[in-house]
Amino acid sequence: MLCLRLARYKKENKELLTYLLFDSSDESAYIAGIKKEIDEQFELINVESAYYIKKSVRKSLKITRKYIRYSGKKETEVELLIYFCSKIIEFPSQIRRITALQNLFDRLIESIKKTIKSLHEDLQFDYGKELEKLSVK
């Protein structure tokens, strides 16, 4: 089974193997580690120009999606994307004025809504509440 999954990710197979061997048994610790990495990436964003902000946010999202792909669990995907969106909201107000990032944020929210629909009803309710908090801000 491990070899079959490794074949899909030739470039990132060491990271996937690390996840499968060490992190897959404790998903909550894996999520916490990714959240910490997201925090670090947002701290490193250069806020001097909109170009660097867009580039850095997209890079952070790309890395986050890579970790989501390793897990393959919908709950992990929703939790990490909600956290990512909350970090965008917490970022200085300048980021909300950039049209490309506002569109990215809107697409992420739609993606989260779509994924939430495939979860169990209790999880749908819980994550729905978290998503409402994002929409209110």
VEXKE-204276 format. One record per residue: x, y, z of N, C-alpha, C in turn; residue in three letters; residue number from 1. Coordinates in pm, whole numbers. Example, Ala and Ser with C-alpha at 12.3 -4.5 7.8 and 13.67 -1.06 7.14 Angstrom:
2
nxx:nyy:nzz:caxx:cayy:cazz:cxx:cyy:czz:type:seq
1319:-569:780:1230:-450:780:1320:-330:780:Ala:1 .
1285:-225:708:1367:-106:714:1290:3:787:Ser:2 .
REM end
This chain:
137
nxx:nyy:nzz:caxx:cayy:cazz:cxx:cyy:czz:type:seq
83:-119:0:0:0:0:88:126:0:Met:1 .
192:126:81:280:244:87:347:269:-47:Leu:2 .
390:163:-114:458:180:-244:364:236:-348:Cys:3 .
238:196:-344:141:248:-441:118:397:-421:Leu:4 .
109:440:-296:90:583:-270:216:662:-304:Arg:5 .
333:604:-280:457:673:-313:474:694:-462:Leu:6 .
424:602:-541:436:613:-686:362:735:-739:Ala:7 .
257:777:-670:181:893:-715:256:1023:-694:Arg:8 .
341:1030:-593:408:1153:-557:559:1135:-570:Tyr:9 .
609:1133:-688:751:1108:-712:838:1218:-652:Lys:10 .
799:1341:-670:881:1452:-627:881:1467:-474:Lys:11 .
769:1442:-414:753:1467:-270:739:1337:-193:Glu:12 .
799:1229:-243:775:1099:-181:833:1087:-41:Asn:13 .
938:1157:-9:993:1149:126:898:1211:228:Lys:14 .
838:1323:192:742:1386:282:619:1299:299:Glu:15 .
572:1240:191:457:1152:200:490:1030:285:Leu:16 .
606:973:267:647:857:346:655:893:494:Leu:17 .
706:1011:524:711:1057:663:571:1066:721:Thr:18 .
478:1121:643:340:1129:690:283:989:714:Tyr:19 .
299:900:618:240:767:629:299:686:745:Leu:20 .
427:701:769:490:622:874:475:682:1014:Leu:21 .
480:814:1024:486:876:1156:363:958:1193:Phe:22 .
307:1031:1099:203:1128:1133:60:1076:1113:Asp:23 .
41:976:1031:-96:933:1000:-167:874:1121:Ser:24 .
-93:826:1219:-156:768:1338:-207:876:1434:Ser:25 .
-153:996:1427:-196:1106:1514:-228:1228:1428:Asp:26 .
-347:1227:1373:-389:1332:1278:-395:1470:1345:Glu:27 .
-436:1476:1472:-447:1606:1539:-310:1672:1556:Ser:28 .
-206:1593:1586:-72:1649:1596:-22:1694:1459:Ala:29 .
-57:1619:1356:-21:1655:1219:-84:1789:1181:Tyr:30 .
-210:1806:1213:-281:1931:1184:-219:2046:1261:Ile:31 .
-186:2022:1389:-125:2127:1470:10:2170:1412:Ala:32 .
87:2075:1363:215:2108:1301:199:2191:1176:Gly:33 .
99:2157:1096:74:2234:974:27:2375:1007:Ile:34 .
-59:2387:1109:-106:2519:1150:12:2605:1196:Lys:35 .
105:2544:1266:224:2617:1310:304:2664:1189:Lys:36 .
317:2579:1088:390:2617:968:317:2729:892:Glu:37 .
184:2726:889:106:2832:826:133:2964:898:Ile:38 .
135:2959:1032:164:3080:1110:301:3137:1073:Asp:39 .
401:3049:1063:536:3094:1028:539:3156:889:Glu:40 .
467:3096:795:466:3149:659:400:3286:654:Gln:41 .
294:3306:731:228:3436:731:313:3543:799:Phe:42 .
398:3502:894:487:3599:958:596:3646:862:Glu:43 .
632:3561:767:740:3594:673:694:3674:552:Leu:44 .
565:3700:540:515:3772:422:568:3914:420:Ile:45 .
621:3951:305:672:4086:282:552:4175:247:Asn:46 .
522:4271:331:403:4355:312:432:4485:239:Val:47 .
548:4495:177:585:4620:110:508:4642:-20:Glu:48 .
469:4535:-88:392:4553:-211:289:4442:-225:Ser:49 .
186:4473:-301:79:4377:-323:129:4253:-396:Ala:50 .
227:4271:-483:282:4159:-558:340:4053:-464:Tyr:51 .
421:4097:-368:484:4003:-275:381:3940:-182:Tyr:52 .
280:4015:-145:175:3959:-59:102:3848:-134:Ile:53 .
61:3875:-258:-9:3773:-338:77:3650:-357:Lys:54 .
201:3672:-392:292:3561:-417:312:3476:-292:Lys:55 .
329:3539:-178:351:3467:-53:227:3390:-8:Ser:56 .
110:3451:-22:-13:3384:18:-38:3264:-72:Val:57 .
-15:3278:-201:-34:3165:-292:65:3053:-261:Arg:58 .
188:3088:-228:288:2988:-193:244:2913:-66:Lys:59 .
195:2986:33:148:2923:156:31:2829:128:Ser:60 .
-59:2871:42:-174:2787:8:-129:2662:-66:Leu:61 .
-31:2677:-154:21:2561:-227:80:2458:-132:Lys:62 .
156:2504:-35:216:2413:63:108:2349:150:Ile:63 .
8:2427:188:-102:2374:269:-178:2266:192:Thr:64 .
-205:2291:67:-276:2191:-14:-193:2063:-33:Arg:65 .
-61:2078:-38:26:1961:-48:8:1873:75:Lys:66 .
7:1934:193:-12:1857:316:-152:1797:323:Tyr:67 .
-250:1868:273:-386:1815:269:-391:1692:179:Ile:68 .
-322:1699:69:-320:1587:-25:-256:1463:38:Arg:69 .
-152:1484:120:-90:1371:187:-190:1300:279:Tyr:70 .
-265:1378:352:-360:1319:446:-474:1250:374:Ser:71 .
-534:1318:279:-645:1261:204:-775:1256:281:Gly:72 .
-781:1317:399:-902:1317:481:-975:1450:466:Lys:73 .
-1104:1442:446:-1185:1563:425:-1185:1651:549:Lys:74 .
-1187:1589:667:-1189:1667:790:-1062:1751:803:Glu:75 .
-949:1692:768:-822:1764:772:-824:1879:672:Thr:76 .
-877:1852:553:-884:1956:450:-966:2075:498:Glu:77 .
-1084:2047:552:-1171:2156:596:-1107:2234:710:Val:78 .
-1051:2163:806:-992:2231:921:-875:2320:881:Glu:79 .
-790:2270:793:-674:2349:752:-713:2467:664:Leu:80 .
-809:2448:575:-851:2559:489:-923:2667:569:Leu:81 .
-1002:2625:668:-1067:2724:755:-961:2803:831:Ile:82 .
-860:2734:880:-752:2802:952:-678:2898:859:Tyr:83 .
-653:2854:737:-584:2938:639:-667:3065:613:Phe:84 .
-797:3050:594:-883:3166:570:-884:3260:692:Cys:85 .
-882:3203:811:-880:3288:931:-749:3368:938:Ser:86 .
-639:3309:893:-512:3381:890:-517:3496:789:Lys:87 .
-585:3473:677:-601:3581:579:-681:3696:639:Ile:88 .
-785:3662:714:-869:3765:776:-791:3841:883:Ile:89 .
-707:3772:960:-630:3836:1066:-517:3923:1012:Glu:90 .
-478:3901:888:-370:3977:828:-412:4123:818:Phe:91 .
-317:4216:811:-354:4358:801:-457:4385:691:Pro:92 .
-536:4488:709:-649:4517:619:-606:4536:474:Ser:93 .
-481:4563:451:-430:4584:315:-457:4462:227:Gln:94 .
-452:4346:286:-467:4222:209:-610:4209:155:Ile:95 .
-708:4262:224:-846:4250:180:-876:4342:62:Arg:96 .
-791:4441:39:-813:4533:-73:-757:4481:-204:Arg:97 .
-676:4378:-198:-617:4321:-319:-720:4229:-384:Ile:98 .
-763:4264:-503:-872:4191:-570:-839:4044:-590:Thr:99 .
-718:4014:-632:-681:3874:-657:-689:3791:-530:Ala:100 .
-649:3849:-418:-656:3775:-292:-799:3765:-240:Leu:101 .
-879:3864:-266:-1021:3856:-228:-1088:3745:-307:Gln:102 .
-1055:3735:-436:-1110:3627:-519:-1060:3491:-472:Asn:103 .
-933:3482:-434:-878:3359:-380:-951:3318:-253:Leu:104 .
-974:3414:-167:-1046:3390:-42:-1187:3339:-71:Phe:105 .
-1256:3402:-164:-1393:3361:-199:-1395:3219:-256:Asp:106 .
-1297:3185:-340:-1289:3048:-394:-1260:2946:-284:Arg:107 .
-1178:2983:-189:-1150:2893:-77:-1276:2867:5:Leu:108 .
-1354:2972:29:-1478:2957:106:-1574:2863:31:Ile:109 .
-1586:2880:-99:-1673:2792:-178:-1621:2648:-175:Glu:110 .
-1492:2631:-182:-1433:2497:-175:-1460:2432:-40:Ser:111 .
-1449:2510:66:-1477:2458:200:-1623:2416:211:Ile:112 .
-1714:2500:161:-1857:2467:165:-1885:2336:91:Lys:113 .
-1823:2319:-23:-1843:2199:-103:-1792:2075:-29:Lys:114 .
-1676:2087:35:-1619:1974:107:-1700:1942:232:Thr:115 .
-1751:2045:299:-1830:2023:420:-1953:1939:390:Ile:116 .
-2011:1957:272:-2132:1881:236:-2107:1731:231:Lys:117 .
-1981:1689:210:-1951:1547:200:-1919:1483:336:Ser:118 .
-1921:1563:443:-1889:1511:576:-2013:1462:648:Leu:119 .
-1991:1400:764:-2100:1354:850:-2178:1475:902:His:120 .
-2306:1455:934:-2393:1567:973:-2340:1644:1093:Glu:121 .
-2287:1574:1194:-2235:1644:1311:-2116:1732:1274:Asp:122 .
-2028:1679:1191:-1914:1758:1146:-1958:1873:1057:Leu:123 .
-2060:1851:976:-2113:1958:892:-2158:2074:979:Gln:124 .
-2226:2042:1087:-2276:2146:1177:-2160:2222:1241:Phe:125 .
-2062:2147:1294:-1948:2210:1363:-1867:2299:1269:Asp:126 .
-1832:2244:1153:-1753:2322:1058:-1836:2435:996:Tyr:127 .
-1966:2414:984:-2054:2520:935:-2052:2640:1027:Gly:128 .
-2049:2615:1158:-2041:2724:1256:-1909:2801:1241:Lys:129 .
-1799:2726:1224:-1670:2792:1206:-1667:2874:1077:Glu:130 .
-1730:2822:973:-1733:2894:846:-1817:3021:857:Leu:131 .
-1924:3016:935:-2005:3136:958:-1925:3244:1028:Glu:132 .
-1840:3203:1122:-1756:3300:1192:-1663:3373:1093:Lys:133 .
-1615:3298:993:-1528:3359:891:-1607:3458:806:Leu:134 .
-1731:3424:774:-1813:3510:689:-1851:3639:760:Ser:135 .
-1869:3632:893:-1908:3750:969:-1795:3851:975:Val:136 .
-1671:3802:988:-1555:3893:996:-1539:3961:865:Lys:137 .
REM end
